[in-house]
Amino acid sequence: MSERSRVLTAACAGAVLGGIWGWLYMTEGGRRLRDRIEPGFDQFLDEIGQARATGDNTKAAIDEVRQLLTDITHVKQSVSAE
């Protein structure tokens, strides 16, 4: 894809997104649509946050198990060396 095509694609995408934004925020129909979809979108964002927190907690638990296994391996090696 040439640079000219990329610029034209970006300009068209910007125009479309700008038109959608303008309709959503500048018209009565857009306001009604926002009022209908915002609660679902907020719930979706809350669920994403909860999933991220769960992932963070899982990562922390895995790190603790890894550290515990490393400690057990070191203890086993030091006992075997004696």
N, C-alpha and C positions, 0 to 999 in steps of 0.2 A: 504494500500500500504506500503510495507516494505521500509526501508531506502535504501536498495540496489536498489530497483526499482526506487525510486525517484532520486537517483544519476545517474542511467543509463538513465532515461528519460531526466534529465537535461543535461547530456553529449551529448546525441543525439540532443536535441534541440539546444545546443550551436554549435555543428558541422554543423547543417543545417543552422543556422543563420550566422555562419562564412563563410560558402560556398556561401551563397547569397551575403553577404557583399563583399566578395572577387570578385565575378563575377561582381557585380555592379560597383566596383571601380577599378578593375584591367583589365577589358576587354573593347574592343571597343563596343561590343554589349551592355554591361552594361551601358557604357557612353551614348549611343544613347537612351536607355530606360530611364535613369535618365533625359536626356534632354527633353523627351516627358512627363514624369509624374511630374517633379518638378513644372511647372507652376500650374497645377491642385492642387498639394499638398499645394503649397503656398497659393492659393486661399482658399482651405479648411481651412488652419490654420487661415487665415484672418477672415473667417466667424465664426470660433470657437471663436476667440477673440471678434468679434462684439457681438456674442450671450452672451458671458461672461459679457461684459460691459452692455448689456441690462439687464441681470439678476442682476448685481450689482445695476444698477439704479432702477430697480423694487424693490429690497430689501430696498434701501434707502427710496423710496416713501412709502412703506408699514410701515417702521419704523416711518416715519413722521406722517402718518395717525394714527398709534397706539398711538403715543405720544399725538397727538391732541385729540383723544378720551379719553385718560387718563385725560388730562387737563380739558376737558368738564365735565367728570364725577366728578372730584374734585370740580369744580366750582358749579355744580348742588348740590352736597352734602353739600357744605358750605352754599349755599343759602337756602337749605331745613332745615339746622340746625338753621338758624336764626329765 
